[in-house]
Structure formats: structure tokens, C-alpha cells
Amino acid sequence: MTSPTGYGPTDNVLPGHLDLLVAGRSTGGATGETFEVTEPATGEPLATVAQASEEDVDSALQAAVAEFEEGSWRRTNATDRGRVLLRVAALLRERAELFAMAEVRGAGHPIGNARWEAATAADVFEYFAGAANKHYGDVIPVQDSGVDLAVREPVGVCALVVPWNFPLLIATWKVAPALACGNPVVLKPASLTPISALLLGQVLLDAGVPPAAVSVLPGPGRTVGEKLVCDPRVAKISFTGETATGARILAQSAPNIPRVSLELGGKSACVVFDDADLERAIASTPLSVFDNTGQDCCARSRFLVQRSVYDDFVAGFVEATSQLVVGDPLDEATQLGPMVSSGQRQVSLDYLDIAAQEGARRLCGGEASGPGWFLSPAVLADVDNEMRVAREEIFGPVASIIPFEDESEAVELANASPYGLSGTVWTGNVGRALRVTKAVRTGVISVNSARSVRTEAPFGGFKQSGLGRELGMAAMSHYTETKNIFLSDE
């Protein structure tokens, strides 16, 4: 049996055309317009997708408000909402290869990474299924005679705007806690990578989420996105993307005072001290910046290396980087696929030209190839922290290596950035690890590990890297309001 979005539930072939989901209804949209999705590995057309308009946004919001005020999802007890989310997780596992293909062909992710992402998407729904009936309030001792209760209530209609770099995973980070708390969702995927979001919308419906609580609206940010964030019916906005867009969303939505969380840019530091296990650090760090071809807000794109081990680290890092396998994302051996678009690749190439003008040495990589939008990972040495390549988010496979003398300078350099999202400290000294991780102004930091994100732990940034937190129980607070109730016993 074929579903409304045009794919069979057990069919791993991506559909050639996908419609919008407006309040659970598959539709070609109010205007009938479509746009083309291109496969990054080939540069060839992959699918056509219906393009949402402001009228479609209005229809989705109207239905979502009615669902929130009069429908069943908000009133469904938390345990039963959790059971629905468990069915979502089960369906994601059943259709894992389909979702993996969407990330490979639609976003250029290597097949191994894409299968991990599909499995992790199911993990996210399982986690928030369990969280649904464990996010509760408090009984508060007060001076007055009676009982004071702080209870959690769903916030309302949630506008969820996701980027193109991890289109499935980041959608689940927002959709799962929003639904777990009893809210209707309107999901706006990036125009470059809308396929997995539309497939996810169908999974939500198949699992039993009320149709009016689910809309997926691909389309231009300047129309669909702005209509969503400016509409007073939206109670909660969650956005992941570049910092400038996040600032614009804050300004545009301000008159309505919605609840807003933003996960924005990064220029994270990987700090390597001379007492670190250098062999382990060199083996682990290339993928901390080059995974997903550098298109990762958590990328440790600034390597701060103590001068006494600088030369050894640079030599080992270049060798390890040169061994990364760049190629066809459908090949099991591939570690790095193409960049998402020709424009995004050109940004990285432009920054490599800027680096040369600023005096940095390119030690390897930076070669473009095709078909598609491939770019080999580039390593820059002798970088100064004031250079543009060290200060600005490139969002591509470019690593800058910067020397430092001592611990205080390392902390100063790590903090000398408008961003504060992620980072790593490599050291064998526990005291130093504690001092430096406490001193660096960043939302997520690891010691002797290249990973940033864990489903069970809060994720988000300081400074211009954003507001609020995704994942873990902290995410649930962003999709609820706290209501205080006092019951007098007099």
C-alpha cells in the first residue's frame, strides 16, 4: 500500500516527488509550485518537492491551534503520548534504510554515517518517549496555609526550523520533545534537504500522532520561515542555523514574545597540551573537524596546540587527514562525502584563498573534484587567531592550527571568539582538565574525546552560539510552561 507521500512503508527507493504535509494531509500546496532537490554527489536532479506558501503556513497554523485548544493530543496522558513516540521509534527502525538513503542521496552523507543517523533518530524518539511521563512539577513549601504546586503544561504551537547539514537528526531533536510535552508541531526543513523531514512526517502519522498536530512545510525561508516566526499563533520557535539568521528571528518574532531557542554557529577549539596522549589525539581529531565534510556547527575547526608538541602534532594530523577516504557516499569505505551544494563548496574555496592572503600555510587538501561537490579536507598551519579563517565559521573542511605557550594563553585563545558551542581538551592532567573546561566559555566541552552530542545530555551554546538547550531532560523545559497553583486549606 502506498502512503500519501508516495512511498511504500517498506520500500527503500526514494520517491521522485514529495508533497507537503499540511495538518497531516498530503497536498501539492496552495500555489501548486514545486522546486528541485539536487543530489550532492552527482549534481543531478534527485526529486521534485511541493513548495509551501504563506497560505499553506496559515492553514497549518489554523489546524495546529485548533488541535491545541480543542483536540486530543494535549489531553492525552503523558504515558500514552510516550507509547505513540515508541511506535515512531519502531517505524524509524523498520524504515531505517529508507531514511539512510534520504541522507546519502539528499544530503551527501556517507552510507555508514547515514545508517548511524537513522538509528540515532529512533534512539531520540525512544528517549523522549520515556521522558514524556517523567517531566513533572514540584510541591513547594510556602508560608501560607495550604499546598503550592508548580506544574508543567505544553507551551502551544511549535515552529521548528531545521538546517540542511543534519536534516533528519536535528528534526528529531525538536519534534520528539515537542510532541512528548503535548504540543502540535509545524516543521520547516531546509530547501536543500527536505526529503527526510517529509518522510518523518509520514512516520508520525502512521504511529498515531493526530493529523492536525503534524505539518511539514518545505519552502523558502524568506516566505515560509518568516511567516512562521512572525505569526502570533506560534508559541514556541526552535531554530538551528547560522547566527545571523538566528538574530533576525529574534528581532522578527519579538513583538509576539514567543518562547525562542536557537542553536547557532560555532568556531570551536580543540586544545592539545603537551601532556596529552598525542598518538590518540592525532588519531581522533581529524573527524572532529572534517566529519560531514566540515559542515557541522560543532566542528573543532581551531586546533590550539602547545608549542612544545606543535610540530609533531601538525605532522601527525596532516598524515591522518591525508588518509581520510573522500568519495562516493554509497561506498561503504567512504568517510567524507560531497558538500551539500556548489555554493557551499565555493565558500570554503574562497576562505582558502583568504587564508593564503593572510599568510597561513596550506599543508594538504583543498582540491575540488566532481561530479558533484567534493572538496578534500584542508589543513592550515601557522594560523594566527586574528585571521578570518580562525574567527569566522567556514562550515566546510578547513582546519586551522594555532600554537600557544601555556595554559593561560590556551584559555585566552579558546575564549577569543564570538562563538561558544563546543570544544575538546586533550590532556593527561586531571587538574588541568577541570581548570580549563571550567574556564572555557562554551556550552559543550569534552576531555580526551572528539564527540559533542549525546541524546541524554543537554546540548547548546554560549555567546553567539545560541539560546536554550536541545536534548536531555533540559529540552523538555523548552516545550512547556510552568504554572504555579496554590490550594488554600482554610
C-alpha positions in Angstrom: 0.0 0.0 0.0 1.4 3.4 -0.9 1.2 6.2 1.6 0.1 9.8 0.8 3.7 11.0 0.4 4.2 8.5 -2.4 6.5 5.8 -0.9 5.7 2.4 0.4 6.4 1.8 4.1 8.9 -0.9 3.3 10.2 0.5 0.0 13.8 1.8 0.3 13.6 3.7 -3.0 13.3 7.4 -2.6 10.2 9.0 -4.2 10.7 11.1 -7.2 8.1 13.6 -6.0 7.0 14.6 -2.5 4.1 16.7 -1.4 3.7 18.9 1.6 2.1 17.7 4.8 -0.4 20.3 6.0 -2.2 19.2 9.2 -1.5 15.6 8.3 -2.8 16.0 4.7 -0.7 15.3 1.7 -1.1 18.2 -0.7 0.6 19.9 -3.6 0.2 23.2 -1.8 -1.9 26.3 -2.3 0.0 27.5 -5.4 1.0 24.2 -6.9 4.6 25.3 -7.2 7.5 22.9 -6.9 11.2 23.0 -6.5 14.0 20.6 -7.4 16.3 18.8 -5.0 19.7 18.0 -6.3 21.9 15.1 -5.3 25.2 16.5 -3.9 27.3 13.5 -5.1 26.3 13.9 -8.8 25.0 17.4 -9.2 21.9 15.8 -10.9 18.2 16.2 -10.0 17.0 13.9 -7.3 13.4 14.8 -6.7 10.8 17.5 -7.0 9.1 18.8 -3.9 5.9 20.8 -3.4 6.7 24.3 -2.3 4.8 25.7 0.6 3.4 29.2 0.5 2.2 31.7 3.2 -1.3 30.3 2.6 -0.1 26.8 3.5 1.5 28.1 6.6 -1.8 29.8 7.6 -3.7 26.5 7.0 -1.1 24.5 9.1 -1.2 27.0 12.0 -5.0 27.2 12.0 -5.2 23.5 12.3 -2.5 23.4 14.9 -4.2 26.0 17.1 -7.5 24.1 16.9 -5.7 20.9 17.8 -4.0 22.5 20.8 -7.2 24.2 22.1 -9.8 21.5 21.3 -8.0 18.4 20.1 -6.8 15.2 21.8 -3.0 15.3 21.8 -2.6 17.9 24.6 -5.2 16.0 26.7 -3.7 12.6 26.1 -2.0 11.4 29.2 1.8 11.5 29.1 2.2 7.8 29.3 0.1 7.3 26.2 1.9 10.0 24.4 5.1 8.1 25.2 3.6 4.9 23.7 2.9 6.8 20.5 6.5 8.0 20.4 7.7 4.5 20.9 5.8 3.5 17.8 7.5 6.3 16.0 10.9 4.8 17.1 9.8 1.4 15.9 8.8 2.6 12.5 12.0 4.6 12.1 13.9 1.3 12.7 11.7 -0.5 10.2 12.4 2.2 7.6 16.0 2.8 8.6 17.4 2.1 5.2 14.9 4.5 3.5 16.0 7.3 5.9 19.6 6.4 5.3 19.2 6.7 1.6 17.5 10.1 2.1 20.6 11.3 3.9 23.0 9.8 1.5 21.4 11.0 -1.7 19.7 14.1 -0.4 22.5 15.4 1.9 25.7 13.7 0.7 26.3 11.8 3.9 28.4 8.6 3.7 26.3 5.5 4.0 27.9 4.4 7.3 27.1 7.8 8.8 23.6 7.8 7.4 22.8 4.4 8.9 24.0 5.6 12.3 21.9 8.8 11.9 18.8 6.7 11.1 19.4 4.5 14.2 20.0 7.5 16.4 16.8 9.2 15.2 15.0 6.2 16.6 17.0 6.4 19.8 15.9 10.1 20.2 12.3 9.2 20.0 12.8 6.3 22.4 14.4 8.7 24.9 11.7 11.2 24.8 9.0 8.5 24.8 10.4 7.7 28.2 10.7 11.3 29.2 7.1 12.1 28.5 5.8 11.0 31.9 8.9 12.0 33.9 8.8 15.7 33.3 6.8 16.9 36.2 6.5 19.8 38.6 7.0 20.3 42.3 5.2 20.6 45.6 6.7 23.7 47.2 6.7 24.5 50.9 5.2 28.0 51.4 4.5 30.2 54.5 0.7 30.3 53.8 -1.6 27.6 55.0 -2.2 25.3 52.0 -0.3 23.5 49.3 1.7 25.1 46.5 2.1 23.2 43.2 4.3 24.1 40.2 3.0 22.1 37.2 4.2 21.8 33.7 1.9 22.5 30.7 2.5 22.3 27.0 3.6 25.6 25.6 1.4 25.6 22.4 2.1 25.5 18.7 5.8 24.9 18.0 7.5 26.2 14.8 10.6 24.0 14.3 13.1 25.2 11.7 15.9 22.8 10.9 19.1 23.1 8.8 20.5 21.2 5.9 23.6 19.7 7.5 21.9 17.0 9.6 18.3 17.2 8.4 16.9 14.1 10.0 18.7 14.1 13.3 18.1 17.8 14.1 14.5 17.4 13.2 14.1 14.6 15.7 15.8 16.7 18.4 13.0 19.2 18.1 10.0 17.2 17.1 10.3 14.4 19.8 10.4 16.6 22.9 7.7 19.0 21.5 5.3 16.1 20.9 6.3 14.4 24.2 5.1 17.5 26.0 1.8 17.6 24.2 2.4 20.3 21.6 1.4 20.4 17.9 4.4 20.9 15.5 5.0 22.7 12.3 8.3 21.6 10.8 10.2 23.7 8.3 13.1 21.8 6.7 15.8 23.4 4.6 15.1 23.7 0.9 18.3 21.8 0.1 17.4 18.8 2.1 13.6 18.4 2.7 13.2 14.7 1.9 13.9 13.1 5.3 11.6 15.6 7.1 8.7 14.7 4.8 9.3 11.0 5.4 9.5 11.7 9.1 6.1 13.4 9.0 4.5 10.4 7.5 6.0 8.2 10.2 4.5 10.4 12.9 1.1 10.0 11.3 1.5 6.2 10.8 2.4 6.0 14.5 -0.8 7.7 15.7 0.1 11.4 16.2 -3.1 13.3 15.4 -3.0 14.7 11.9 -3.7 18.3 12.9 -0.6 18.1 15.2 1.8 17.4 12.2 2.7 19.7 9.4 5.9 19.7 7.3 6.4 22.7 5.1 9.4 22.9 2.8 9.9 26.2 1.1 11.9 29.4 1.1 12.9 30.9 4.4 12.0 34.4 3.3 8.4 33.4 2.9 7.6 30.2 4.8 10.1 30.7 7.6 9.4 34.4 8.1 5.6 33.8 8.1 6.1 31.1 10.8 8.3 33.1 13.1 6.2 36.3 12.8 2.8 34.7 13.4 1.3 35.4 16.9 -0.2 31.9 16.9 3.2 30.4 17.3 4.0 30.0 21.0 7.5 28.4 20.6 10.2 28.8 18.0 13.1 26.4 17.8 15.7 27.2 15.1 19.1 25.7 14.2 21.2 27.5 11.7 23.6 30.4 11.2 23.9 33.1 13.8 22.8 36.0 11.5 19.5 34.2 10.8 19.0 33.5 14.5 19.4 37.2 15.3 16.9 38.0 12.6 14.4 35.5 14.0 14.7 37.1 17.5 14.0 40.5 16.0 11.1 39.4 13.8 9.4 37.4 16.5 9.9 39.9 19.3 6.6 41.7 19.0 4.8 38.4 19.9 7.2 37.4 22.7 7.2 33.7 21.8 9.5 31.2 23.6 12.6 31.0 21.4 15.6 28.6 21.4 18.4 29.0 19.0 21.3 26.6 18.2 23.6 28.7 16.0 27.1 28.9 14.7 30.4 27.7 16.2 34.2 28.0 15.8 35.1 25.5 18.5 38.6 25.0 19.8 40.4 21.7 20.2 43.1 22.4 22.8 46.1 20.0 22.8 48.5 20.2 25.7 52.0 18.7 25.7 50.9 16.1 28.4 48.2 14.7 26.2 48.3 11.2 24.6 49.4 12.6 21.3 49.0 9.4 19.3 45.4 9.1 20.5 44.7 12.8 19.9 46.0 12.7 16.3 44.0 9.6 15.5 40.8 11.1 16.9 40.9 14.7 15.9 40.6 14.8 12.1 37.0 13.6 12.2 36.2 16.1 14.9 36.5 18.8 12.3 36.1 17.0 8.9 33.1 14.7 9.7 30.2 15.6 7.4 32.8 17.3 5.3 33.2 20.0 7.9 29.5 21.0 7.7 29.0 20.8 11.4 28.4 23.6 13.9 30.3 21.6 16.5 33.4 21.2 14.3 36.6 21.7 16.2 38.0 24.0 13.4 40.5 25.7 15.6 43.3 23.5 16.9 45.2 25.2 19.7 48.4 23.2 20.2 51.1 23.7 22.8 54.2 24.9 21.1 56.4 22.1 22.5 54.4 19.5 20.6 53.2 21.7 17.8 55.4 20.3 15.0 54.8 16.7 16.0 51.0 17.3 16.1 50.9 19.1 12.8 52.9 16.3 11.1 50.7 13.6 12.5 47.5 15.5 11.9 48.3 16.1 8.3 49.2 12.5 7.7 46.0 11.3 9.4 43.9 13.8 7.4 45.5 12.7 4.1 44.4 9.1 4.8 40.7 10.0 5.1 38.7 8.5 2.3 36.7 11.0 0.2 34.4 9.6 -2.3 31.1 8.1 -3.4 28.8 8.3 -0.3 27.2 5.0 -1.3 30.6 3.3 -0.9 31.0 1.6 2.5 34.6 2.7 2.6 33.9 6.4 2.2 34.4 8.6 5.3 33.7 12.0 3.7 31.2 12.6 1.0 30.5 15.8 -1.0 29.5 19.2 0.3 25.8 19.9 0.1 25.9 22.4 -2.8 28.3 24.1 -5.2 27.7 27.3 -3.4 28.7 25.9 -0.1 31.9 24.4 -1.6 32.8 27.8 -3.1 32.6 29.4 0.3 35.3 27.0 1.5 37.4 27.6 -1.5 37.1 31.4 -1.0 38.3 31.0 2.6 41.3 29.0 1.4 42.2 32.0 -0.8 41.8 34.4 2.1 44.0 32.1 4.3 46.8 32.3 1.7 46.5 36.1 1.6 46.7 36.3 5.4 49.8 34.2 5.5 48.6 30.8 6.6 50.3 27.7 5.1 48.1 25.1 3.4 49.7 21.7 4.2 47.2 19.5 2.4 43.8 19.3 0.8 41.5 22.0 -0.6 41.2 20.3 -4.0 37.7 20.4 -5.6 36.6 17.4 -7.8 33.5 16.1 -9.4 31.0 15.0 -10.5 29.1 16.6 -7.6 30.6 19.0 -5.0 33.6 17.2 -3.5 36.4 19.0 -1.6 39.3 17.3 0.1 39.9 18.3 3.7 42.4 21.2 4.1 44.8 21.8 6.9 46.3 25.3 7.6 49.3 25.8 9.8 50.9 29.0 11.2 47.5 30.5 11.7 47.0 33.5 14.0 43.8 33.7 16.0 43.1 37.1 14.5 42.9 35.7 10.9 39.5 35.4 9.4 39.9 31.7 8.9 40.3 31.4 12.7 37.5 33.7 13.6 34.7 33.1 11.1 32.6 30.0 10.7 33.5 28.4 7.3 31.2 25.4 7.6 33.5 23.3 5.4 36.5 21.0 5.6 39.1 23.6 6.7 41.2 23.2 9.9 43.4 25.9 11.3 46.2 25.0 13.7 47.4 27.7 16.1 50.3 27.4 18.6 50.2 28.5 22.2 52.7 28.7 25.1 50.9 27.8 28.3 47.6 27.1 29.9 46.5 30.7 30.4 47.2 31.5 26.8 45.3 28.4 25.7 42.2 29.5 27.6 42.5 33.1 26.3 42.7 31.9 22.7 39.8 29.5 23.1 37.6 32.3 24.5 38.7 34.8 21.9 35.8 34.0 19.7 32.2 35.4 19.4 31.1 31.7 19.5 30.9 29.2 22.3 29.3 26.0 21.2 31.6 23.0 21.6 35.2 22.0 22.1 37.7 19.4 23.4 40.7 19.5 25.8 43.4 16.9 25.3 45.5 16.4 28.5 46.7 13.8 30.9 46.4 16.1 33.9 43.0 15.8 35.7 43.5 19.1 37.5 44.3 20.9 34.2 41.2 19.3 32.6 39.0 20.7 35.3 40.5 24.1 35.3 40.4 24.5 31.5 36.9 23.1 31.0 35.6 25.4 33.7 37.4 28.4 32.2 36.4 28.0 28.5 33.1 29.7 27.7 31.4 27.1 25.7 28.2 25.1 26.1 29.6 21.6 25.5 33.2 20.5 26.1 34.8 17.1 26.2 38.1 15.9 27.7 40.1 13.4 25.6 37.1 12.9 23.3 36.1 14.3 19.9 32.3 13.9 20.4 29.9 16.7 21.3 26.4 15.3 21.3 24.7 12.7 23.4 21.0 12.2 23.4 20.7 12.1 27.2 22.7 15.3 27.8 21.9 19.0 27.2 23.3 20.5 24.0 23.6 24.2 23.2 25.9 27.2 23.2 27.1 30.3 24.9 27.5 33.8 23.4 26.6 34.0 19.7 26.2 30.2 19.5 22.6 30.4 20.8 20.0 30.3 23.4 18.5 27.3 25.2 19.3 23.6 25.0 18.4 20.6 22.9 18.4 17.0 24.1 18.3 15.5 27.5 15.6 16.4 30.0 16.6 20.1 29.6 14.9 20.1 26.2 11.5 19.3 27.8 11.6 22.5 29.7 11.7 24.5 26.5 8.4 22.9 25.3 6.5 23.6 28.5 5.3 26.5 30.6 5.4 26.4 34.4 2.1 27.2 36.1 2.0 27.8 39.9 -1.1 26.7 41.7 -1.8 27.5 45.4 -4.5 25.5 47.2 -5.6 27.1 50.4 -6.7 24.7 53.2 -8.5 27.5 55.0 
